[in-house]
Amino acid sequence: LPSSGKKMRCFGSTREYTTGVVFTLPKTYSNPQNNQNEDEAAAETETWSWPSGYSAKTEFNIDHRGRLINGRKEAIVELSGLRKLNHAYLHDPTFPFYNKMVSREQIAVLPFNEVYVRVGGVGRIVDNIDVGSQQPCPEASGRSLHHGIGLPTALFVRTATYGHLISLLRTRARISAVIGSQHIQNIPLLLITPECGTRVLTKPLQTQLLRVASQSLNPFQNVTIQHKTDINNNSPASLQQKLEELIDLDSDDIRETLTPEECARIAGGFGATKDSVEHLLMEIMEQDSKASSKEGGNDDSIPRMGHSRGKLQEIVTEGLEAAIRSADYNTSRQLLILYTLVASRGEKKKRQNLEGKQKQIPNNLIAGPSSGCKNGKVTSTKEVDAEEETSGYESDASRLSSESMKIVQELSFMNVNDNAGRKDDLNSRATTPPIAPLPPEEQRRNAEEAALLSQSYLPPPPPPPLDTDRLRSATNSDGLLAVLGAAQVLRAMQDGGAKKRAKEAMLSLEEWIENGEQSVAFRLASWRDQRAAQGDLQIAMQNDSNFMAFISNKAISNRKAFSSKLREAIESSDFGDVSFLRVIQTIISGLHSPCLRLELLQYILGLDNRYSVLHVARSVELAETCMNFSAYEMGVNSDSGGSEETSLPKLQGPS
C-alpha cells in the first residue's frame, strides 16, 4: 500500500471482502552465502509483484512447474519500483497508469498492487520478540523472503460500519482459533480506507464498540453462513467456521470492562466461546450464592435449584433474548445447556456443604423426629429409640458446643408438622434443653437440607425456571421454538406444573373416553368442535381431524392408549427428573395423526399451539439433553439411577 494506506483500494468489493490481514516485509535480505538488496532477494526467491491496475491472476497464470505464463513474468515490477509508484500516486501531479500518464485529479482511487510472496515462518515479531513464544527474534534472523515473512502483524477492516467492525472481531477470533491465541494476543486492529488512510481501533474504541453492540444494535449472525447453521441445514464446514468465530469474553479484559448483562447480550446475539460464557455464568452463580448466604445467615449455603429468582436467571434470559433477535439456534441451545450445567454445579456444592456438616457431628445425632439418618441412610423411629438407649446420646449431647447444637437443629428438622407427636416423645426422653423454634423460612430450608442428607442418591433437579413466556411469542423459528420449548419443559418440571396438568389431562381424557363409548353423537359433536376450533386458529393440530376416526372406534382406541401411557407416567416417574422426559418421548413416538392428544401434550408441558409434534419432540429431546448433562456434572448415572461416577453420556444431537 502507499504511505498511510491512502488513495488505493484493496481487492474485491467492500460488501464481500470486508476484512483483511497485514503482513510486514523484512528489513534485511541477506542469506547465508552473500549480502543482497531487496530486489535481488526477491528475484532469487521468485517474489513477484505487479503495479496498480495490472491483474496478474496468479491462480490461473502459473503452470504445473511453478512458472509464470501468459506474459505475467514480463509485466513484473520490482518492489523498489512499486514503492516509487506509490510515492508518485500521492505526491506527483502526474504518474504512469496503464502505460500512460494521468493526473491525480483524473483518478481518485487506484486499484491494488499485487504481490506474490511467501508467508509464515516465524511468529508475530514486536520489538525483536516473538509474541507467540516470547523468545528473542532479531529482524535479521526473523522475517525473510527466503523462508517466509511471518504471521500477520495486524488485521484491518475496510469500512467503519457496525456490521464490518463486528466482522473484524469475528475474523480475529477465527485466526486465533486457527493459529493459536498466543500469536494474536493484542494484535493491532486497523481501519484502512483510500480516503482517510489508516486509523487504529484502540482498546477503548473496541470496548465502546462492544458496549454499543450490546445496548443498541440489533444482533446478527455471519450472513454468509447463517442459512447453513440452522436446525434444518447443518453444514459441517459452516458450523466449524461459526465455532471458530465465537468471541472470547475472557480476552482483552472484556468481562472486566462490560457489565454481566452486556456480556450476556454479546454472547447471545453475536456468539461467544463456551468457556468464556461458562466463566461468566459461574461468576454470577457465586454472586447469587453469596447474596443468599447473607440473607439466610449461613455462609455455607447455596441457593437451591428452583428457589427464588436470582441474577443468574436474569443474565441467561438476557442472552436468550439476544439470541432470538439474531435468530441463532446454536447459540441459544449452547446457552441453555451451559445454564443447566452451572446450576447443577451450584446444587452439587450445596450437597457437598451439607455432607461436610454431617461429618462434623456424631452419626447418632443426625436424626429427624420421624426417622433417623445414619451414614446418609434413613432409619426407622424404633431404630433411633434403640440407638439412643445404647449409644450414650444424653452424655454426647451435653458435651456439644453451641455451634454443633445449631447444626444438629438444622439437620433434624424433617416433617415437623406431620410428626409432632413423635417429636414430643423424643424430646421427653432427651435431657438437653429445648431449642427455641425457628422462623418458618429457616425451618423449610433446614428440612430440605436434612432431606438431602437422608438419601444416598438424589437425581439432579431441573435448573431454576427461566421467564420464557415473552420470548416464545417473539419468534416462529423452528430451532428457537425448540430451545425455548425445552426451557419451558424444564420450568414445568421444576415448578410442579407438569405433574398437576398431567393429572388434569388424564381425568379429562378418561371422561371423554367414557362419554365417547356411550354415544356416537358425542363423538361427532367433539369432531365438529375440534374442526371449528382449528378453523378459528384457537388450537393447532398436526393434521385435520379425521371424520371416520370418530365414527369408528379408532379415536377412542388411540386416546385410550394415550391415557394409559399418561397414567403410567404419573404413577411410575418422578416429574422432576429425566425419567419423566423419557416417558413423554415414548408417548410422542407413538403419535401419528394426533389432535386432542397433541393439544393435551402442549397443555401438560406448558407449550402454546404453535408446537407441532416435531416441535414438541425437539423440545423434550433438548430438555433431556440438559438433564443428562446435569446428571453427568453431579456424577449421577441417569441411565441406571445409581450414584456412581460416570463418563459423559452419549447424547443425541438436534433432530
C-alpha positions in Angstrom: 0.0 0.0 0.0 1.1 3.6 -0.4 2.1 5.6 2.7 -0.6 5.5 5.4 -2.7 3.3 3.0 -4.2 6.3 1.2 -5.6 6.5 -2.4 -5.5 2.8 -3.0 -8.3 0.2 -2.5 -7.9 -3.4 -1.7 -9.0 -6.4 -3.7 -12.8 -7.1 -4.1 -15.9 -5.2 -3.1 -16.3 -4.0 0.5 -19.5 -6.0 0.8 -17.9 -9.3 0.0 -14.3 -8.8 1.3 -14.8 -6.7 4.5 -11.7 -7.6 6.4 -8.0 -8.4 5.7 -4.7 -9.1 7.2 -1.5 -7.1 7.2 2.0 -8.6 6.6 5.3 -6.8 7.2 8.1 -7.2 4.7 11.6 -7.9 6.1 14.1 -5.1 6.6 17.1 -7.3 5.8 17.6 -9.5 2.8 20.9 -11.3 3.2 21.2 -15.1 3.0 24.0 -17.2 4.5 26.0 -17.0 1.2 26.1 -13.3 0.4 24.5 -9.9 1.1 21.6 -8.9 -1.1 19.4 -6.0 -1.5 15.6 -6.3 -1.6 15.3 -6.6 -5.4 18.0 -9.3 -5.6 16.4 -11.3 -2.8 13.0 -11.0 -4.5 14.4 -12.3 -7.8 16.2 -15.2 -6.2 13.1 -16.3 -4.1 10.7 -15.6 -7.0 8.8 -13.0 -5.1 6.7 -11.4 -7.8 5.0 -8.0 -7.8 2.8 -6.1 -10.3 1.7 -2.5 -10.3 -1.7 -1.0 -9.7 -4.2 -1.8 -12.4 -2.5 -4.9 -13.6 -4.5 -8.1 -13.0 -1.9 -10.9 -12.6 -4.4 -13.6 -11.5 -1.6 -15.9 -10.5 -4.1 -18.7 -9.6 -4.7 -19.0 -13.4 -1.3 -18.0 -14.8 1.2 -20.4 -13.2 1.9 -23.7 -14.8 2.4 -27.0 -13.1 6.1 -26.3 -12.6 5.5 -23.0 -10.9 6.5 -20.8 -13.8 4.6 -17.7 -14.9 2.8 -17.8 -18.2 0.7 -15.6 -20.5 3.1 -12.6 -20.2 2.9 -12.2 -16.4 6.6 -12.5 -16.0 7.3 -9.7 -18.4 4.9 -7.4 -16.5 6.7 -7.8 -13.2 7.8 -4.6 -11.4 10.4 -4.8 -8.7 9.4 -4.0 -5.1 11.5 -0.8 -5.2 9.6 0.2 -8.3 6.3 -0.4 -6.6 7.4 2.0 -3.8 8.4 4.7 -6.3 5.0 4.4 -8.0 3.2 4.5 -4.6 5.0 7.7 -3.8 4.1 9.2 -7.2 0.4 8.3 -6.7 0.4 10.5 -3.6 2.7 13.4 -4.3 3.4 13.8 -8.1 0.9 15.8 -10.2 1.1 13.1 -12.9 2.1 9.4 -12.7 2.1 6.4 -15.1 -1.0 4.2 -15.0 -1.9 1.6 -17.6 1.2 2.6 -19.7 0.0 6.2 -19.9 0.4 9.4 -17.8 -2.6 10.5 -15.8 -3.1 13.3 -13.3 -4.1 12.9 -9.6 -7.4 14.7 -10.4 -8.3 12.1 -13.0 -8.1 9.1 -10.7 -9.3 9.5 -7.1 -8.8 5.8 -6.0 -6.3 3.4 -7.6 -6.7 -0.4 -7.8 -4.5 -2.5 -5.6 -0.9 -3.6 -6.2 -0.4 -7.4 -6.4 2.5 -9.2 -4.6 3.2 -12.9 -4.7 5.3 -13.7 -1.6 6.0 -16.5 0.9 4.2 -16.0 4.2 4.5 -17.9 7.5 7.7 -19.0 9.2 8.3 -17.0 12.4 5.5 -15.6 14.5 4.5 -12.0 15.0 7.6 -10.0 16.0 7.3 -7.0 18.2 10.4 -5.2 19.4 12.6 -8.2 18.3 10.4 -10.6 20.4 8.4 -13.4 19.0 4.9 -12.7 20.6 3.9 -16.4 20.5 7.0 -17.9 22.1 8.2 -14.8 24.0 11.7 -15.6 22.7 14.2 -13.1 21.3 13.9 -13.0 17.5 16.1 -10.3 15.8 14.9 -9.0 12.5 17.9 -10.4 10.7 17.0 -14.0 11.7 13.3 -13.5 11.6 11.3 -12.5 8.6 12.8 -13.2 5.2 11.8 -13.6 1.6 13.5 -17.0 1.6 11.6 -18.7 4.5 8.5 -16.5 4.9 7.7 -13.1 6.1 6.0 -14.3 9.2 2.4 -14.3 10.6 0.0 -11.4 10.3 1.1 -8.3 12.2 -2.3 -6.6 12.1 -5.9 -7.0 11.0 -7.9 -4.4 9.2 -11.4 -3.5 8.1 -12.4 -1.6 5.1 -15.4 0.4 6.3 -16.5 1.8 9.6 -19.9 0.2 9.6 -21.0 -1.8 12.6 -21.5 -4.9 10.6 -18.0 -4.8 9.2 -16.5 -3.9 12.6 -18.2 -7.0 14.2 -16.9 -9.0 11.3 -13.4 -7.8 12.2 -13.8 -9.1 15.7 -15.0 -12.4 14.4 -12.0 -12.6 12.0 -9.7 -12.0 14.9 -11.4 -14.8 16.8 -11.2 -17.2 13.8 -7.5 -16.5 13.2 -6.9 -17.0 16.9 -8.6 -20.4 16.8 -6.6 -21.5 13.7 -3.1 -20.4 14.5 -3.3 -20.0 18.3 -4.4 -17.3 20.6 -0.8 -16.6 21.7 0.1 -15.3 18.3 -3.0 -13.0 18.0 -3.0 -11.6 21.6 -3.1 -7.8 21.4 -2.8 -7.7 17.7 -3.5 -4.2 16.3 -6.9 -3.7 14.6 -7.0 -1.1 11.9 -9.4 0.8 9.6 -7.9 1.3 6.2 -9.8 3.4 3.6 -8.5 5.2 0.4 -9.9 8.5 1.7 -8.6 8.6 5.2 -5.8 6.1 5.2 -5.0 4.0 8.2 -6.8 4.5 11.6 -6.2 2.4 14.7 -9.1 0.8 16.5 -7.8 1.3 20.1 -8.8 -0.7 23.1 -11.1 2.0 24.4 -12.8 2.1 21.0 -13.1 -1.7 20.9 -14.8 -1.6 24.4 -17.1 1.2 23.2 -18.0 -0.9 20.1 -18.9 -3.9 22.2 -21.0 -1.7 24.6 -22.9 -0.2 21.7 -23.4 -3.6 20.1 -24.8 -5.0 23.4 -27.1 -2.0 24.1 -28.2 -0.5 20.8 -27.5 -2.9 17.9 -29.9 -5.5 16.6 -27.8 -8.7 16.9 -26.9 -10.5 13.7 -25.1 -13.6 12.6 -22.5 -14.0 9.9 -24.8 -13.7 6.9 -22.5 -15.8 4.7 -23.1 -18.9 6.8 -26.3 -18.2 8.6 -28.5 -20.2 6.3 -26.2 -23.2 6.7 -26.2 -23.3 10.5 -29.9 -23.6 11.4 -31.7 -26.6 12.8 -32.7 -27.9 9.4 -29.5 -27.3 7.5 -26.2 -28.1 9.3 -23.2 -27.8 7.1 -20.1 -29.2 8.9 -17.8 -26.6 7.4 -20.1 -23.7 8.2 -20.6 -25.0 11.8 -16.8 -25.2 12.1 -16.4 -21.6 10.9 -19.2 -20.4 13.3 -17.4 -22.2 16.1 -14.1 -20.5 15.2 -15.7 -17.1 15.0 -17.0 -17.1 18.6 -15.8 -14.1 20.6 -13.7 -14.9 23.7 -15.2 -12.8 26.6 -12.2 -13.6 28.7 -9.7 -11.9 26.3 -8.9 -8.2 26.2 -10.5 -7.6 29.6 -14.0 -7.7 28.1 -15.7 -9.1 31.2 -13.8 -6.6 33.3 -15.0 -3.6 31.3 -18.5 -4.7 30.4 -21.4 -5.4 32.8 -22.6 -9.1 33.0 -25.8 -8.1 31.2 -23.8 -6.6 28.3 -21.6 -9.7 28.2 -24.7 -11.9 28.1 -26.2 -9.9 25.2 -22.9 -10.2 23.3 -22.8 -13.9 23.9 -26.4 -14.5 22.8 -26.5 -12.0 20.0 -23.1 -12.4 18.4 -21.8 -15.6 19.8 -19.1 -16.3 22.5 -16.9 -19.2 23.3 -18.2 -21.9 25.6 -15.5 -21.4 28.2 -16.0 -17.7 28.5 -19.8 -18.0 28.8 -19.3 -20.7 31.4 -17.0 -18.4 33.4 -19.5 -15.6 33.2 -22.4 -17.8 34.5 -20.2 -19.3 37.2 -19.3 -15.8 38.4 -22.9 -14.8 38.6 -23.9 -18.0 40.4 -21.2 -17.3 43.0 -22.6 -13.8 43.5 -26.1 -15.3 43.9 -24.7 -17.8 46.4 -23.0 -15.0 48.5 -26.2 -12.9 48.4 -28.3 -15.9 49.5 -25.8 -16.7 52.3 -26.1 -13.1 53.7 -29.8 -13.2 53.6 -30.0 -16.7 55.2 -27.3 -16.1 57.7 -25.5 -19.2 56.7 -22.1 -18.7 54.9 -22.1 -22.3 53.6 -25.5 -22.3 51.9 -26.0 -22.3 48.1 -29.5 -21.4 46.9 -31.5 -24.5 46.0 -32.1 -25.1 42.3 -35.5 -23.6 41.6 -35.9 -21.3 44.5 -36.2 -17.5 44.3 -35.3 -15.9 41.0 -31.7 -14.8 41.1 -29.4 -12.8 38.9 -28.3 -15.9 37.1 -31.7 -16.4 35.5 -31.8 -12.8 34.5 -28.5 -13.0 32.8 -29.4 -16.1 30.9 -32.7 -14.6 29.9 -30.9 -11.6 28.5 -28.7 -13.9 26.4 -31.6 -15.9 25.1 -33.4 -12.7 24.1 -30.4 -11.5 22.2 -30.1 -15.0 20.5 -33.7 -14.7 19.5 -33.2 -11.3 17.9 -30.3 -12.7 15.9 -32.3 -16.0 15.1 -29.3 -18.0 16.3 -30.4 -21.6 17.2 -27.0 -23.0 18.0 -26.0 -20.1 20.4 -29.4 -20.3 22.2 -29.0 -24.1 22.6 -25.5 -23.7 24.0 -26.6 -21.1 26.4 -29.4 -23.3 27.8 -27.1 -26.3 28.2 -24.4 -24.2 29.9 -27.1 -22.7 32.2 -28.2 -26.2 33.3 -24.6 -27.2 33.9 -23.8 -24.2 36.0 -27.0 -24.5 38.0 -26.2 -28.2 38.7 -22.7 -27.2 40.0 -24.4 -24.9 42.5 -26.6 -27.8 43.6 -23.6 -30.1 43.8 -21.8 -27.6 46.0 -24.9 -27.3 48.2 -24.9 -31.1 48.8 -21.1 -31.2 49.4 -21.5 -28.5 52.0 -24.3 -30.4 53.7 -22.2 -33.6 53.7 -19.5 -31.6 55.4 -21.9 -30.5 58.1 -22.9 -34.1 58.6 -19.3 -35.2 59.2 -18.9 -32.6 62.0 -21.3 -34.3 64.4 -21.8 -37.9 65.6 -23.9 -40.1 63.3 -26.3 -41.0 66.1 -27.2 -37.2 66.4 -28.2 -36.8 62.8 -31.8 -37.9 63.1 -35.2 -36.4 62.3 -38.2 -36.5 64.6 -39.9 -39.2 62.5 -36.9 -41.0 61.3 -33.2 -41.3 61.8 -30.4 -40.8 59.4 -27.3 -42.9 59.9 -24.4 -42.7 57.4 -26.7 -40.9 55.0 -29.5 -43.6 55.1 -33.0 -43.4 56.6 -33.7 -45.5 59.7 -37.0 -46.0 61.4 -38.1 -44.4 64.7 -37.6 -47.7 66.6 -34.0 -47.9 65.4 -33.5 -44.3 66.6 -35.0 -45.2 70.0 -32.8 -48.2 70.4 -29.7 -46.3 69.4 -30.5 -43.6 71.9 -30.6 -46.1 74.7 -27.3 -47.8 73.8 -25.1 -45.1 72.4 -24.9 -42.5 75.2 -26.9 -40.0 73.4 -27.6 -37.9 76.5 -23.9 -37.6 77.5 -22.8 -36.8 73.9 -25.4 -34.1 73.5 -24.4 -32.4 76.8 -20.9 -32.1 75.6 -21.8 -30.4 72.2 -20.9 -26.8 71.7 -23.5 -24.2 70.8 -22.4 -24.3 67.1 -22.7 -28.1 67.0 -26.2 -27.9 68.5 -27.1 -25.4 65.8 -26.0 -27.9 63.1 -28.0 -30.7 64.8 -31.0 -28.4 64.8 -30.7 -27.7 61.1 -30.3 -31.3 60.2 -33.1 -32.7 62.3 -35.9 -30.6 61.1 -37.9 -33.1 58.9 -41.6 -33.4 58.6 -42.2 -31.3 61.7 -45.9 -30.8 61.3 -46.7 -34.4 60.3 -44.8 -35.9 63.2 -45.4 -33.6 66.2 -46.4 -36.5 68.4 -43.2 -38.4 67.7 -41.1 -35.3 68.2 -42.6 -34.7 71.6 -41.9 -38.3 72.5 -38.3 -38.0 71.6 -37.9 -34.7 73.4 -39.4 -36.1 76.5 -36.6 -38.6 76.8 -33.8 -36.2 76.0 -32.1 -34.3 78.8 -30.8 -31.5 76.6 -32.5 -28.1 77.0 -35.3 -27.3 74.5 -34.3 -25.3 71.4 -36.4 -22.3 70.5 -38.5 -22.7 67.3 -37.0 -21.3 64.2 -38.8 -19.0 61.7 -40.9 -20.8 59.1 -38.5 -20.0 56.2 -35.5 -21.3 58.1 -37.5 -24.4 59.1 -38.3 -25.1 55.4 -34.6 -24.7 54.4 -33.4 -26.9 57.2 -36.0 -29.6 56.3 -34.7 -29.6 52.7 -31.1 -29.9 53.8 -32.0 -32.8 56.1 -34.0 -34.4 53.3 -30.9 -34.2 51.1 -28.7 -35.9 53.6 -31.3 -38.6 54.3 -30.9 -40.1 50.8 -27.8 -41.8 49.3 -29.0 -41.0 45.8 -30.9 -37.9 44.6 -31.2 -37.2 40.9 -30.4 -33.6 39.9 -33.5 -31.4 39.7 -34.2 -29.1 36.8 -32.5 -25.7 36.8 -34.3 -22.6 38.2 -37.1 -21.6 35.8 -36.5 -19.0 33.1 -39.0 -16.4 32.1 -39.5 -17.6 28.5 -43.2 -16.6 28.1 -42.4 -13.2 26.4 -39.5 -14.8 24.4 -41.5 -17.6 22.8 -44.0 -15.1 21.5 -41.3 -13.2 19.7 -40.2 -16.0 17.3 -41.6 -18.6 14.9 -38.2 -20.1 14.1 -38.1 -23.9 14.3 -34.8 -24.0 16.1 -35.6 -21.2 18.6 -39.0 -22.7 19.4 -37.3 -25.9 20.3 -34.8 -24.2 22.6 -37.5 -22.0 24.3 -39.8 -25.0 24.4 -37.1 -27.0 26.2 -36.7 -24.2 28.7 -40.5 -24.2 29.3 -40.5 -28.0 29.7 -37.7 -27.7 32.4 -39.7 -25.0 34.0 -42.9 -27.1 34.1 -40.9 -30.0 35.7 -39.4 -27.7 38.3 -42.4 -25.8 39.5 -44.7 -28.9 39.6 -46.9 -27.6 36.8 -46.4 -30.6 34.6 -47.5 -33.1 37.2 -50.6 -31.1 38.1 -51.6 -30.6 34.5 -50.9 -34.2 33.6 -53.4 -35.4 36.2 -56.0 -32.9 35.0 -55.4 -34.0 31.4 -55.7 -37.7 32.3 -59.0 -37.2 34.1 -60.4 -35.1 31.3 -59.3 -37.7 28.7 -60.9 -40.6 30.7 -64.1 -38.6 30.9 -64.1 -38.1 27.1 -63.5 -41.8 26.6 -66.3 -42.8 28.9 -68.8 -40.4 27.1 -67.5 -41.4 23.7 -68.0 -45.1 24.3 -71.6 -44.5 25.2 -72.6 -42.1 22.4 -71.8 -41.7 18.7 -73.4 -38.2 18.8 -70.9 -37.1 21.5 -68.0 -38.2 19.3 -69.5 -36.3 16.3 -70.0 -33.2 18.4 -66.4 -33.5 19.6 -65.2 -33.8 16.0 -67.2 -30.7 14.9 -65.9 -28.7 17.9 -62.3 -29.6 17.0 -62.7 -28.6 13.4 -64.3 -25.3 14.4 -61.5 -24.5 16.8 -58.9 -25.4 14.3 -60.5 -23.2 11.7 -60.5 -20.3 14.1 -56.8 -21.0 14.9 -57.7 -21.5 18.6 -55.8 -24.8 18.6 -53.2 -26.2 16.2 -53.5 -29.8 15.1 -50.8 -31.9 13.4 -53.5 -32.9 10.8 -57.1 -32.2 10.2 -59.4 -34.3 12.4 -60.4 -37.5 10.5 -64.2 -37.8 10.4 -64.1 -41.6 10.1 -61.9 -42.0 13.2 -64.8 -40.5 15.2 -67.4 -42.6 13.5 -65.5 -45.8 14.2 -63.7 -46.6 17.4 -60.2 -45.5 16.2 -60.3 -42.2 18.1 -61.4 -44.0 21.3 -58.6 -46.6 21.0 -56.0 -44.0 20.3 -57.0 -41.9 23.3 -57.3 -45.0 25.5 -53.7 -45.9 24.7 -52.6 -42.3 25.3 -54.5 -42.2 28.6 -52.9 -45.4 29.7 -49.4 -44.2 29.0 -50.1 -40.9 30.7 -51.3 -42.8 33.8 -48.2 -44.9 33.7 -46.1 -41.7 33.6 -47.9 -40.3 36.6 -47.6 -43.4 38.6 -44.1 -44.6 37.7 -42.0 -41.5 37.0 -40.8 -38.6 39.1 -41.8 -35.4 37.2 -38.7 -33.7 38.5 -36.1 -35.9 36.7 -35.2 -37.3 33.3 -37.5 -40.4 33.7 -40.5 -38.2 33.0 -39.0 -36.9 29.8 -38.3 -40.4 28.6 -41.9 -41.4 29.2 -43.0 -38.3 27.2 -40.7 -39.3 24.4 -42.2 -42.7 24.3 -45.7 -41.2 24.1 -44.6 -38.8 21.3 -43.0 -41.7 19.3 -46.5 -43.4 19.1 -48.3 -40.3 17.8 -49.1 -40.4 14.1 -52.0 -38.0 13.5 -52.8 -36.6 16.9 -55.4 -33.9 17.5 -56.6 -33.8 21.1 -53.6 -35.8 22.2 -51.3 -33.1 20.8 -53.3 -30.4 22.5 -53.0 -32.2 25.8 -49.3 -32.6 25.5 -49.0 -28.9 24.8 -51.1 -28.2 27.9 -49.1 -30.6 30.1 -45.7 -29.2 29.1 -46.9 -25.5 29.1 -46.4 -25.0 25.3 -48.6 -23.0 23.0 -50.4 -24.1 19.9 -47.5 -23.4 17.6 -45.8 -26.5 18.7 -46.3 -29.4 16.4 -45.4 -33.0 17.2 -41.9 -32.4 15.8 -41.5 -29.2 17.8 -42.6 -30.9 21.0 -40.3 -33.8 20.3 -37.3 -31.5 19.7 -38.1 -29.5 22.9 -38.3 -32.7 25.0 -35.2 -34.1 23.5 -33.2 -30.9 24.3 -34.6 -30.8 27.8 -33.4 -34.4 28.3 -30.0 -33.4 26.9 -29.8 -30.7 29.6 -30.8 -33.1 32.3 -28.3 -35.7 31.2 -25.5 -33.2 31.3 -26.7 -32.1 34.7 -26.6 -35.7 35.9 -23.1 -36.1 34.4 -21.9 -32.9 36.2 -23.1 -34.2 39.5 -21.6 -37.7 39.0 -25.0 -39.4 38.7 -25.7 -42.1 36.1 -29.0 -41.0 34.7 -29.4 -44.3 32.8 -29.2 -46.7 35.8 -30.3 -44.3 38.6 -27.1 -45.1 40.6 -24.7 -42.7 42.2 -21.6 -43.9 40.6 -19.2 -41.5 38.8 -19.8 -41.8 35.1 -18.3 -40.6 31.8 -20.0 -38.1 29.6 -23.3 -39.6 28.5 -23.9 -40.3 24.8 -26.4 -37.6 23.9 -28.4 -37.3 20.8 -27.9 -34.2 18.7 -30.7 -32.0 17.5 -33.1 -33.7 15.1 
